[in-house]
Amino acid sequence: MPKKNLTLNTVPTLVLERLRIWGAFIRKQRIVQRIKADDLCSRMSISDATLRRIEKGDPRVGVATYFSALYILGVLDKLAPILGDSSDFESLNARVRATDLENNNDF
């Protein structure tokens, strides 16, 4: 099955906002740590255009690419911590179901 292309209209606003925050954080950390864009691109094996898309919070960039940037910058565990044990998932699932029923939304 071919990959579906994301458009800004198909991504929830909250997700777009978080990606923009992550992108701005990645850019700020790169600058604070004095890592040149070319050096980060080289370490991540991505193009300069892809790094610019990451730093703008583009939803068409894969999550693994965002995580790679966060990892290289040494902040992955702070921005995307490992989820807890399975009991945490049960309470999250209950909240999602209740919210979906109340709002009658897919997101």
The first five atom37 places (N, CA, C, CB, O) and aatype in JSON, in Angstrom:
{
  "aatype": [12, 14, 11, 11, 2, 10, 16, 10, 2, 16, 19, 14, 16, 10, 19, 10, 6, 1, 10, 1, 9, 17, 7, 0, 13, 9, 1, 11, 5, 1, 9, 19, 5, 1, 9, 11, 0, 3, 3, 10, 4, 15, 1, 12, 15, 9, 15, 3, 0, 16, 10, 1, 1, 9, 6, 11, 7, 3, 14, 1, 19, 7, 19, 0, 16, 18, 13, 15, 0, 10, 18, 9, 10, 7, 19, 10, 3, 11, 10, 0, 14, 9, 10, 7, 3, 15, 15, 3, 13, 6, 15, 10, 2, 0, 1, 19, 1, 0, 16, 3, 10, 6, 2, 2, 2, 3, 13],
  "atom_mask": [
    [1, 1, 1, 1, 1],
    [1, 1, 1, 1, 1],
    [1, 1, 1, 1, 1],
    [1, 1, 1, 1, 1],
    [1, 1, 1, 1, 1],
    [1, 1, 1, 1, 1],
    [1, 1, 1, 1, 1],
    [1, 1, 1, 1, 1],
    [1, 1, 1, 1, 1],
    [1, 1, 1, 1, 1],
    [1, 1, 1, 1, 1],
    [1, 1, 1, 1, 1],
    [1, 1, 1, 1, 1],
    [1, 1, 1, 1, 1],
    [1, 1, 1, 1, 1],
    [1, 1, 1, 1, 1],
    [1, 1, 1, 1, 1],
    [1, 1, 1, 1, 1],
    [1, 1, 1, 1, 1],
    [1, 1, 1, 1, 1],
    [1, 1, 1, 1, 1],
    [1, 1, 1, 1, 1],
    [1, 1, 1, 0, 1],
    [1, 1, 1, 1, 1],
    [1, 1, 1, 1, 1],
    [1, 1, 1, 1, 1],
    [1, 1, 1, 1, 1],
    [1, 1, 1, 1, 1],
    [1, 1, 1, 1, 1],
    [1, 1, 1, 1, 1],
    [1, 1, 1, 1, 1],
    [1, 1, 1, 1, 1],
    [1, 1, 1, 1, 1],
    [1, 1, 1, 1, 1],
    [1, 1, 1, 1, 1],
    [1, 1, 1, 1, 1],
    [1, 1, 1, 1, 1],
    [1, 1, 1, 1, 1],
    [1, 1, 1, 1, 1],
    [1, 1, 1, 1, 1],
    [1, 1, 1, 1, 1],
    [1, 1, 1, 1, 1],
    [1, 1, 1, 1, 1],
    [1, 1, 1, 1, 1],
    [1, 1, 1, 1, 1],
    [1, 1, 1, 1, 1],
    [1, 1, 1, 1, 1],
    [1, 1, 1, 1, 1],
    [1, 1, 1, 1, 1],
    [1, 1, 1, 1, 1],
    [1, 1, 1, 1, 1],
    [1, 1, 1, 1, 1],
    [1, 1, 1, 1, 1],
    [1, 1, 1, 1, 1],
    [1, 1, 1, 1, 1],
    [1, 1, 1, 1, 1],
    [1, 1, 1, 0, 1],
    [1, 1, 1, 1, 1],
    [1, 1, 1, 1, 1],
    [1, 1, 1, 1, 1],
    [1, 1, 1, 1, 1],
    [1, 1, 1, 0, 1],
    [1, 1, 1, 1, 1],
    [1, 1, 1, 1, 1],
    [1, 1, 1, 1, 1],
    [1, 1, 1, 1, 1],
    [1, 1, 1, 1, 1],
    [1, 1, 1, 1, 1],
    [1, 1, 1, 1, 1],
    [1, 1, 1, 1, 1],
    [1, 1, 1, 1, 1],
    [1, 1, 1, 1, 1],
    [1, 1, 1, 1, 1],
    [1, 1, 1, 0, 1],
    [1, 1, 1, 1, 1],
    [1, 1, 1, 1, 1],
    [1, 1, 1, 1, 1],
    [1, 1, 1, 1, 1],
    [1, 1, 1, 1, 1],
    [1, 1, 1, 1, 1],
    [1, 1, 1, 1, 1],
    [1, 1, 1, 1, 1],
    [1, 1, 1, 1, 1],
    [1, 1, 1, 0, 1],
    [1, 1, 1, 1, 1],
    [1, 1, 1, 1, 1],
    [1, 1, 1, 1, 1],
    [1, 1, 1, 1, 1],
    [1, 1, 1, 1, 1],
    [1, 1, 1, 1, 1],
    [1, 1, 1, 1, 1],
    [1, 1, 1, 1, 1],
    [1, 1, 1, 1, 1],
    [1, 1, 1, 1, 1],
    [1, 1, 1, 1, 1],
    [1, 1, 1, 1, 1],
    [1, 1, 1, 1, 1],
    [1, 1, 1, 1, 1],
    [1, 1, 1, 1, 1],
    [1, 1, 1, 1, 1],
    [1, 1, 1, 1, 1],
    [1, 1, 1, 1, 1],
    [1, 1, 1, 1, 1],
    [1, 1, 1, 1, 1],
    [1, 1, 1, 1, 1],
    [1, 1, 1, 1, 1],
    [1, 1, 1, 1, 1]
  ],
  "atom_positions": [
    [[0.84, -1.17, 0.0], [0.0, 0.0, 0.0], [0.89, 1.24, 0.0], [-0.96, 0.0, 1.22], [1.82, 1.33, 0.8]],
    [[0.62, 2.2, -0.89], [1.45, 3.4, -0.94], [1.29, 4.25, 0.31], [1.11, 4.23, -2.17], [0.24, 4.26, 0.96]],
    [[2.36, 4.96, 0.62], [2.36, 5.85, 1.78], [1.45, 7.05, 1.5], [3.8, 6.32, 2.13], [1.52, 7.65, 0.43]],
    [[0.61, 7.39, 2.48], [-0.25, 8.55, 2.33], [0.52, 9.79, 2.72], [-1.53, 8.41, 3.18], [1.24, 9.8, 3.72]],
    [[0.38, 10.83, 1.94], [1.04, 12.09, 2.25], [0.2, 12.9, 3.23], [1.29, 12.9, 0.97], [-1.0, 13.07, 3.04]],
    [[0.85, 13.38, 4.28], [0.16, 14.21, 5.24], [0.02, 15.63, 4.7], [0.9, 14.22, 6.59], [0.9, 16.14, 4.01]],
    [[-1.08, 16.23, 5.02], [-1.24, 17.65, 4.74], [-1.51, 18.34, 6.06], [-2.39, 17.92, 3.7], [-1.89, 17.68, 7.04]],
    [[-1.34, 19.62, 6.11], [-1.58, 20.35, 7.34], [-3.03, 20.25, 7.78], [-1.19, 21.8, 7.18], [-3.34, 20.4, 8.96]],
    [[-3.93, 19.99, 6.84], [-5.35, 19.86, 7.16], [-5.69, 18.55, 7.84], [-6.18, 20.0, 5.91], [-6.71, 18.45, 8.53]],
    [[-4.85, 17.54, 7.68], [-5.15, 16.22, 8.25], [-4.49, 16.0, 9.61], [-4.72, 15.14, 7.3], [-4.74, 14.98, 10.25]],
    [[-3.66, 16.92, 10.04], [-2.97, 16.78, 11.33], [-3.67, 17.67, 12.36], [-1.45, 17.17, 11.19], [-3.89, 18.85, 12.12]],
    [[-4.03, 17.09, 13.52], [-4.69, 17.9, 14.55], [-3.85, 19.11, 14.96], [-5.0, 17.05, 15.77], [-2.62, 19.03, 15.0]],
    [[-4.51, 20.19, 15.27], [-3.85, 21.44, 15.63], [-2.9, 21.27, 16.81], [-4.89, 22.5, 15.95], [-1.81, 21.84, 16.82]],
    [[-3.31, 20.5, 17.8], [-2.46, 20.27, 18.96], [-1.16, 19.58, 18.57], [-3.21, 19.43, 20.01], [-0.1, 19.91, 19.11]],
    [[-1.23, 18.64, 17.65], [-0.04, 17.95, 17.17], [0.88, 18.93, 16.44], [-0.41, 16.76, 16.25], [2.09, 18.92, 16.65]],
    [[0.3, 19.76, 15.58], [1.1, 20.76, 14.87], [1.8, 21.7, 15.84], [0.22, 21.57, 13.9], [2.97, 22.05, 15.66]],
    [[1.08, 22.11, 16.87], [1.66, 23.0, 17.88], [2.83, 22.34, 18.59], [0.59, 23.42, 18.9], [3.87, 22.97, 18.79]],
    [[2.66, 21.08, 18.98], [3.75, 20.37, 19.67], [4.95, 20.19, 18.77], [3.27, 19.0, 20.16], [6.09, 20.33, 19.22]],
    [[4.74, 19.88, 17.51], [5.86, 19.73, 16.57], [6.6, 21.04, 16.39], [5.35, 19.22, 15.21], [7.83, 21.05, 16.3]],
    [[5.88, 22.14, 16.35], [6.54, 23.45, 16.24], [7.38, 23.73, 17.48], [5.49, 24.58, 16.04], [8.49, 24.26, 17.38]],
    [[6.86, 23.36, 18.64], [7.61, 23.54, 19.89], [8.86, 22.68, 19.87], [6.72, 23.19, 21.12], [9.95, 23.15, 20.22]],
    [[8.72, 21.4, 19.46], [9.89, 20.51, 19.38], [10.9, 21.07, 18.4], [9.46, 19.09, 18.95], [12.1, 21.1, 18.7]],
    [[10.44, 21.53, 17.24], [11.34, 22.07, 16.23], [12.1, 23.28, 16.73], [0.0, 0.0, 0.0], [13.31, 23.4, 16.53]],
    [[11.39, 24.19, 17.39], [12.04, 25.38, 17.94], [13.04, 24.99, 19.03], [10.99, 26.36, 18.52], [14.11, 25.59, 19.14]],
    [[12.69, 23.99, 19.82], [13.6, 23.52, 20.88], [14.86, 22.91, 20.27], [12.89, 22.49, 21.78], [15.97, 23.16, 20.75]],
    [[14.69, 22.11, 19.23], [15.84, 21.49, 18.55], [16.76, 22.59, 18.01], [15.36, 20.55, 17.4], [17.97, 22.51, 18.18]],
    [[16.19, 23.59, 17.37], [17.01, 24.69, 16.83], [17.74, 25.42, 17.96], [16.13, 25.69, 16.05], [18.93, 25.68, 17.85]],
    [[17.01, 25.73, 19.03], [17.62, 26.45, 20.14], [18.76, 25.64, 20.76], [16.57, 26.79, 21.2], [19.83, 26.19, 21.03]],
    [[18.54, 24.35, 20.98], [19.58, 23.5, 21.56], [20.8, 23.4, 20.65], [19.02, 22.11, 21.84], [21.93, 23.41, 21.11]],
    [[20.54, 23.3, 19.34], [21.66, 23.23, 18.39], [22.5, 24.5, 18.48], [21.13, 23.03, 16.94], [23.73, 24.43, 18.46]],
    [[21.85, 25.63, 18.58], [22.56, 26.91, 18.65], [23.27, 27.05, 19.99], [21.59, 28.08, 18.43], [24.44, 27.44, 20.04]],
    [[22.58, 26.74, 21.08], [23.18, 26.85, 22.42], [24.41, 25.94, 22.54], [22.14, 26.48, 23.51], [25.41, 26.32, 23.14]],
    [[24.32, 24.75, 21.95], [25.43, 23.81, 22.02], [26.49, 24.08, 20.94], [24.92, 22.39, 21.88], [27.48, 23.36, 20.83]],
    [[26.26, 25.12, 20.16], [27.18, 25.54, 19.11], [27.46, 24.43, 18.1], [28.48, 26.02, 19.72], [28.6, 24.21, 17.68]],
    [[26.4, 23.75, 17.72], [26.5, 22.71, 16.7], [26.03, 23.33, 15.38], [25.65, 21.44, 17.08], [24.9, 23.81, 15.28]],
    [[26.88, 23.31, 14.39], [26.52, 23.86, 13.08], [25.48, 22.96, 12.43], [27.77, 23.99, 12.18], [25.45, 21.75, 12.64]],
    [[24.61, 23.59, 11.64], [23.57, 22.84, 10.95], [24.18, 21.72, 10.1], [22.74, 23.78, 10.06], [23.67, 20.6, 10.09]],
    [[25.25, 22.02, 9.4], [25.91, 21.0, 8.56], [26.39, 19.82, 9.38], [27.08, 21.61, 7.8], [26.3, 18.67, 8.95]],
    [[26.92, 20.1, 10.58], [27.42, 19.02, 11.44], [26.28, 18.13, 11.93], [28.18, 19.61, 12.64], [26.4, 16.91, 11.95]],
    [[25.16, 18.76, 12.33], [24.02, 17.97, 12.8], [23.45, 17.15, 11.65], [22.94, 18.89, 13.4], [23.1, 15.98, 11.83]],
    [[23.35, 17.75, 10.48], [22.87, 17.01, 9.3], [23.75, 15.81, 9.01], [22.83, 17.94, 8.07], [23.26, 14.72, 8.72]],
    [[25.04, 16.0, 9.1], [25.98, 14.92, 8.84], [25.81, 13.79, 9.86], [27.42, 15.45, 8.88], [25.78, 12.61, 9.49]],
    [[25.69, 14.14, 11.12], [25.53, 13.13, 12.17], [24.21, 12.38, 12.03], [25.6, 13.77, 13.55], [24.12, 11.2, 12.39]],
    [[23.19, 13.05, 11.5], [21.88, 12.42, 11.35], [21.68, 11.79, 9.98], [20.8, 13.44, 11.6], [20.69, 11.1, 9.76]],
    [[22.61, 12.03, 9.06], [22.49, 11.56, 7.66], [21.23, 12.1, 7.0], [22.5, 10.03, 7.61], [20.48, 11.36, 6.36]],
    [[21.01, 13.41, 7.17], [19.87, 14.06, 6.54], [20.37, 15.28, 5.76], [18.8, 14.48, 7.6], [21.51, 15.7, 5.93]],
    [[19.51, 15.82, 4.92], [19.88, 17.02, 4.15], [19.61, 18.26, 4.99], [19.09, 17.08, 2.81], [18.92, 18.22, 6.01]],
    [[20.19, 19.37, 4.53], [19.96, 20.65, 5.18], [18.48, 21.03, 5.11], [20.82, 21.74, 4.54], [17.94, 21.61, 6.06]],
    [[17.83, 20.71, 3.99], [16.4, 21.0, 3.83], [15.57, 20.26, 4.87], [15.94, 20.64, 2.42], [14.6, 20.8, 5.39]],
    [[15.94, 19.01, 5.16], [15.21, 18.23, 6.17], [15.39, 18.84, 7.55], [15.66, 16.77, 6.17], [14.44, 18.9, 8.33]],
    [[16.6, 19.28, 7.86], [16.82, 19.92, 9.17], [15.98, 21.19, 9.29], [18.32, 20.26, 9.36], [15.41, 21.45, 10.34]],
    [[15.92, 21.96, 8.23], [15.08, 23.17, 8.26], [13.62, 22.81, 8.5], [15.21, 23.96, 6.94], [12.93, 23.5, 9.24]],
    [[13.15, 21.72, 7.88], [11.77, 21.27, 8.09], [11.56, 20.83, 9.53], [11.42, 20.12, 7.13], [10.52, 21.12, 10.12]],
    [[12.54, 20.13, 10.1], [12.44, 19.72, 11.5], [12.33, 20.95, 12.39], [13.66, 18.86, 11.91], [11.46, 21.02, 13.26]],
    [[13.2, 21.91, 12.18], [13.25, 23.09, 13.04], [12.01, 23.97, 12.89], [14.5, 23.91, 12.74], [11.74, 24.81, 13.75]],
    [[11.25, 23.8, 11.82], [9.99, 24.5, 11.65], [8.81, 23.69, 12.18], [9.76, 24.82, 10.17], [7.69, 24.2, 12.29]],
    [[9.05, 22.41, 12.53], [7.99, 21.57, 13.06], [7.12, 20.93, 11.99], [0.0, 0.0, 0.0], [5.93, 20.71, 12.21]],
    [[7.7, 20.64, 10.84], [6.96, 20.06, 9.72], [6.47, 18.65, 10.07], [7.85, 20.03, 8.46], [7.29, 17.8, 10.44]],
    [[5.16, 18.39, 9.97], [4.63, 17.07, 10.33], [4.97, 15.98, 9.32], [3.15, 17.15, 10.48], [4.76, 14.8, 9.6]],
    [[5.48, 16.35, 8.16], [5.83, 15.34, 7.16], [7.18, 14.69, 7.41], [5.83, 15.96, 5.79], [7.54, 13.72, 6.75]],
    [[7.93, 15.22, 8.38], [9.19, 14.61, 8.78], [8.87, 13.49, 9.76], [10.18, 15.66, 9.42], [8.07, 13.68, 10.68]],
    [[9.47, 12.34, 9.59], [9.18, 11.19, 10.44], [9.58, 11.42, 11.89], [0.0, 0.0, 0.0], [10.54, 12.13, 12.2]],
    [[8.83, 10.79, 12.77], [9.08, 10.96, 14.2], [10.48, 10.44, 14.58], [8.01, 10.22, 15.02], [11.1, 10.98, 15.49]],
    [[10.96, 9.43, 13.89], [12.3, 8.91, 14.18], [13.37, 9.97, 13.9], [12.59, 7.65, 13.35], [14.4, 10.01, 14.57]],
    [[13.13, 10.82, 12.92], [14.08, 11.88, 12.6], [14.08, 12.93, 13.7], [13.73, 12.53, 11.25], [15.15, 13.41, 14.1]],
    [[12.9, 13.29, 14.2], [12.82, 14.22, 15.34], [13.54, 13.61, 16.55], [11.34, 14.55, 15.7], [14.35, 14.28, 17.2]],
    [[13.25, 12.34, 16.83], [13.87, 11.68, 17.98], [15.38, 11.58, 17.82], [13.27, 10.28, 18.17], [16.11, 11.71, 18.81]],
    [[15.86, 11.36, 16.6], [17.3, 11.31, 16.37], [17.96, 12.63, 16.7], [17.6, 10.93, 14.92], [19.03, 12.67, 17.32]],
    [[17.33, 13.73, 16.3], [17.87, 15.05, 16.61], [17.9, 15.26, 18.12], [17.04, 16.15, 15.92], [18.9, 15.74, 18.67]],
    [[16.82, 14.92, 18.79], [16.76, 15.07, 20.25], [17.81, 14.2, 20.94], [15.35, 14.71, 20.77], [18.43, 14.62, 21.92]],
    [[18.02, 13.0, 20.42], [19.02, 12.08, 20.98], [20.43, 12.66, 20.83], [18.93, 10.71, 20.28], [21.2, 12.69, 21.79]],
    [[20.74, 13.12, 19.64], [22.08, 13.67, 19.38], [22.32, 14.9, 20.24], [22.25, 14.02, 17.89], [23.45, 15.14, 20.69]],
    [[21.28, 15.69, 20.46], [21.41, 16.89, 21.29], [21.39, 16.57, 22.79], [20.3, 17.87, 20.96], [21.59, 17.45, 23.62]],
    [[21.15, 15.3, 23.13], [21.2, 14.86, 24.53], [19.96, 15.19, 25.35], [0.0, 0.0, 0.0], [20.03, 15.25, 26.58]],
    [[18.82, 15.4, 24.68], [17.61, 15.79, 25.41], [16.42, 14.86, 25.14], [17.23, 17.21, 25.05], [15.29, 15.19, 25.5]],
    [[16.66, 13.73, 24.51], [15.56, 12.83, 24.16], [14.78, 12.39, 25.39], [16.1, 11.6, 23.43], [13.55, 12.43, 25.38]],
    [[15.46, 11.96, 26.45], [14.77, 11.46, 27.63], [13.95, 12.54, 28.33], [15.76, 10.87, 28.6], [12.97, 12.23, 29.01]],
    [[14.35, 13.79, 28.19], [13.6, 14.88, 28.82], [12.35, 15.24, 28.03], [14.48, 16.11, 28.97], [11.3, 15.52, 28.62]],
    [[12.44, 15.23, 26.69], [11.3, 15.62, 25.87], [10.4, 14.46, 25.51], [11.78, 16.28, 24.63], [9.21, 14.66, 25.26]],
    [[10.92, 13.27, 25.46], [10.12, 12.09, 25.12], [10.5, 10.96, 26.07], [10.35, 11.67, 23.62], [11.16, 10.0, 25.67]],
    [[10.06, 11.06, 27.34], [10.44, 10.04, 28.31], [9.83, 8.69, 28.0], [10.05, 10.47, 29.7], [8.8, 8.6, 27.33]],
    [[10.46, 7.65, 28.49], [9.95, 6.3, 28.31], [8.67, 6.17, 29.13], [11.02, 5.23, 28.75], [8.6, 6.63, 30.27]],
    [[7.66, 5.54, 28.54], [6.4, 5.36, 29.24], [6.56, 4.38, 30.39], [5.31, 4.87, 28.27], [7.47, 3.55, 30.38]],
    [[5.69, 4.48, 31.36], [5.75, 3.63, 32.55], [5.29, 2.21, 32.3], [0.0, 0.0, 0.0], [5.27, 1.75, 31.16]],
    [[4.9, 1.54, 33.37], [4.48, 0.14, 33.25], [3.07, 0.04, 32.66], [4.54, -0.55, 34.63], [2.44, 1.06, 32.37]],
    [[2.59, -1.19, 32.49], [1.31, -1.42, 31.81], [0.12, -0.86, 32.58], [1.11, -2.9, 31.59], [-0.9, -0.56, 31.97]],
    [[0.22, -0.7, 33.9], [-0.91, -0.12, 34.65], [-1.13, 1.33, 34.24], [-0.65, -0.22, 36.17], [-2.26, 1.82, 34.29]],
    [[-0.07, 2.02, 33.85], [-0.23, 3.4, 33.36], [-1.04, 3.42, 32.08], [1.15, 4.05, 33.14], [-1.82, 4.35, 31.86]],
    [[-0.87, 2.42, 31.22], [-1.59, 2.38, 29.96], [-3.09, 2.22, 30.18], [-1.06, 1.26, 29.08], [-3.9, 2.8, 29.46]],
    [[-3.46, 1.41, 31.19], [-4.87, 1.18, 31.45], [-5.58, 2.47, 31.83], [-5.04, 0.14, 32.57], [-6.69, 2.73, 31.36]],
    [[-4.96, 3.29, 32.67], [-5.6, 4.55, 33.06], [-5.65, 5.52, 31.88], [-4.84, 5.19, 34.24], [-6.61, 6.28, 31.74]],
    [[-4.63, 5.51, 31.03], [-4.64, 6.36, 29.84], [-5.75, 5.95, 28.89], [-3.29, 6.31, 29.13], [-6.46, 6.8, 28.35]],
    [[-5.9, 4.64, 28.68], [-6.94, 4.16, 27.78], [-8.33, 4.53, 28.28], [-6.84, 2.65, 27.61], [-9.2, 4.88, 27.49]],
    [[-8.55, 4.46, 29.58], [-9.84, 4.83, 30.15], [-10.13, 6.3, 29.9], [-9.89, 4.52, 31.66], [-11.25, 6.67, 29.56]],
    [[-9.12, 7.14, 30.05], [-9.3, 8.59, 29.82], [-9.61, 8.87, 28.36], [-8.04, 9.36, 30.23], [-10.47, 9.7, 28.06]],
    [[-8.94, 8.19, 27.45], [-9.16, 8.43, 26.03], [-10.57, 8.01, 25.65], [-8.12, 7.65, 25.17], [-11.25, 8.75, 24.94]],
    [[-11.02, 6.85, 26.11], [-12.37, 6.4, 25.78], [-13.41, 7.36, 26.33], [-12.61, 4.98, 26.32], [-14.36, 7.7, 25.63]],
    [[-13.24, 7.8, 27.56], [-14.21, 8.71, 28.16], [-14.24, 10.04, 27.41], [-13.89, 8.95, 29.64], [-15.32, 10.59, 27.17]],
    [[-13.1, 10.55, 27.06], [-13.02, 11.81, 26.34], [-13.66, 11.67, 24.96], [-11.57, 12.27, 26.21], [-14.4, 12.56, 24.53]],
    [[-13.37, 10.57, 24.26], [-13.94, 10.37, 22.93], [-15.46, 10.29, 22.99], [-13.38, 9.1, 22.31], [-16.14, 10.82, 22.11]],
    [[-15.99, 9.64, 24.01], [-17.43, 9.53, 24.13], [-18.07, 10.88, 24.43], [-17.79, 8.53, 25.22], [-19.14, 11.21, 23.91]],
    [[-17.41, 11.67, 25.27], [-17.94, 12.99, 25.61], [-17.92, 13.93, 24.43], [-17.15, 13.59, 26.76], [-18.89, 14.66, 24.19]],
    [[-16.83, 13.92, 23.69], [-16.66, 14.87, 22.59], [-17.15, 14.34, 21.25], [-15.22, 15.25, 22.47], [-17.37, 15.1, 20.31]],
    [[-17.33, 13.02, 21.17], [-17.74, 12.37, 19.93], [-16.8, 12.74, 18.79], [-19.18, 12.75, 19.57], [-17.24, 13.06, 17.68]],
    [[-15.48, 12.69, 19.07], [-14.43, 13.03, 18.11], [-13.58, 11.8, 17.82], [-13.55, 14.19, 18.63], [-13.54, 10.85, 18.6]],
    [[-12.91, 11.85, 16.68], [-11.94, 10.79, 16.36], [-10.6, 11.1, 16.96], [-11.8, 10.62, 14.86], [-9.81, 10.18, 17.18]],
    [[-10.3, 12.37, 17.25], [-9.0, 12.75, 17.8], [-9.14, 13.08, 19.25], [-8.41, 13.94, 17.04], [-8.16, 13.43, 19.9]]
  ]
}
